């Protein structure tokens, strides 16, 4: 088992409480050696950190910060299920960006998730990824992120 808990402490990152599901799903599920998270919104203490469309209501920079929060929420869901130290590697990040017409910077926004994963996991955090622009997200969130990790 890796010691990701110590790495989080070194970085001064405290995983948040698991965000309660907004509908009929669970935050994370394990099948075999993989853990899949449900899509995580940028929730802090029960509130979205930003709302609206990226490229209109939310800057790309603020959306990238929101994507970082999403990734930490996903890690919290994994931690609650199997413990963060059980993670062997991050396999995939999927990011959805609520995009204003003409906004094409989805990869830069989802970098907010990828960058914090890289800071925490180093080479074990190198992952496949999708960054998809969408018309709407739940609660008018600007970004939603899900993770797949190997344990």
C-alpha positions in Angstrom: 0.0 0.0 0.0 1.2 3.5 -0.8 1.3 6.2 1.8 -0.8 8.9 0.0 -2.2 10.1 3.3 1.3 11.4 4.2 1.7 12.9 0.8 -1.6 14.8 1.3 -0.4 16.1 4.6 2.9 17.2 3.1 0.9 19.2 0.5 -1.4 20.6 3.1 -4.4 19.0 1.4 -7.2 17.8 3.6 -9.7 15.6 1.9 -13.3 17.0 2.5 -16.2 15.0 3.8 -18.0 12.9 1.2 -20.6 15.0 -0.6 -24.0 13.3 0.0 -25.6 12.0 -3.2 -28.1 14.4 -4.8 -30.1 11.5 -6.3 -30.3 7.7 -6.5 -26.6 6.7 -6.6 -23.7 6.1 -4.3 -20.5 8.2 -4.3 -18.1 5.4 -5.4 -18.2 1.7 -6.2 -15.5 -1.0 -6.4 -15.5 -3.8 -8.9 -12.5 -6.0 -8.9 -9.4 -3.8 -8.7 -11.1 -0.7 -10.0 -13.0 2.1 -8.1 -15.3 4.3 -10.1 -16.6 7.5 -8.6 -19.9 9.2 -9.4 -19.6 12.6 -11.0 -18.5 15.1 -8.3 -19.5 18.7 -8.3 -17.3 21.5 -6.8 -19.1 21.4 -3.5 -17.5 22.8 -0.3 -19.4 22.6 3.0 -22.6 21.8 1.1 -22.3 24.8 -1.4 -21.1 25.1 -5.0 -17.9 27.1 -5.3 -19.2 28.6 -8.5 -22.3 28.4 -10.8 -23.0 29.1 -14.4 -21.4 28.5 -17.8 -17.7 28.6 -18.3 -16.8 31.3 -20.8 -19.7 33.5 -19.7 -20.5 33.4 -16.0 -17.4 31.7 -14.8 -13.8 32.3 -16.0 -11.7 29.4 -17.2 -9.3 30.0 -14.3 -12.2 29.8 -11.7 -13.6 26.7 -13.4 -10.1 25.0 -13.2 -10.1 25.7 -9.5 -13.6 24.2 -9.3 -12.3 21.1 -11.2 -9.6 20.8 -8.5 -12.3 20.8 -5.8 -14.2 18.1 -7.8 -11.1 15.9 -7.9 -10.6 16.2 -4.1 -14.3 15.4 -3.6 -13.8 12.3 -5.8 -10.7 11.3 -3.8 -12.8 11.7 -0.6 -15.4 9.3 -2.0 -12.6 6.8 -2.7 -11.1 7.3 0.7 -14.5 6.6 2.4 -14.9 3.4 0.4 -11.4 1.8 0.4 -9.0 4.3 1.9 -6.8 6.7 -0.2 -3.7 4.6 0.6 -5.2 1.7 -1.3 -4.9 3.6 -4.6 -2.2 2.1 -6.8 -2.8 4.5 -9.7 -5.2 6.9 -11.2 -6.5 5.3 -14.4 -8.9 7.9 -15.9 -10.3 11.4 -15.3 -13.5 12.4 -17.0 -14.4 16.1 -16.8 -17.6 17.7 -18.0 -17.6 21.5 -18.4 -20.8 23.5 -18.7 -19.7 25.6 -21.6 -21.0 28.9 -23.0 -21.5 29.0 -26.8 -18.0 29.2 -28.5 -16.1 28.2 -25.4 -13.5 25.6 -26.4 -11.1 25.6 -23.4 -12.5 22.4 -21.7 -9.0 20.8 -21.5 -7.6 23.7 -19.6 -10.5 23.6 -17.2 -10.1 19.9 -16.5 -6.4 20.5 -15.9 -7.5 21.7 -12.5 -8.3 18.1 -11.7 -5.3 16.6 -13.5 -2.8 18.9 -11.9 -3.8 18.2 -8.3 -3.8 14.5 -9.1 -0.3 14.8 -10.4 0.8 16.8 -7.3 -0.5 14.0 -5.1 0.3 10.8 -7.0 3.2 11.7 -9.2 3.8 9.0 -11.8 0.9 7.0 -10.3 -1.3 9.9 -11.2 -0.6 9.9 -14.9 -4.0 9.1 -16.4 -6.1 8.9 -19.5 -8.7 11.7 -19.7 -11.8 13.1 -21.4 -12.7 16.8 -21.2 -16.2 17.3 -22.6 -18.2 20.5 -23.1 -21.9 20.2 -22.1 -24.9 22.4 -22.2 -26.0 22.0 -18.5 -24.8 20.3 -15.3 -26.7 19.6 -12.1 -27.4 22.6 -9.9 -26.0 24.9 -12.6 -22.4 23.7 -11.7 -19.7 24.8 -14.1 -17.8 21.5 -13.9 -18.2 17.9 -12.9 -15.5 15.3 -12.6 -15.3 11.5 -12.1 -12.3 9.3 -11.4 -11.4 5.7 -12.1 -8.6 4.4 -10.0 -6.8 1.0 -9.5 -6.6 -0.3 -6.0 
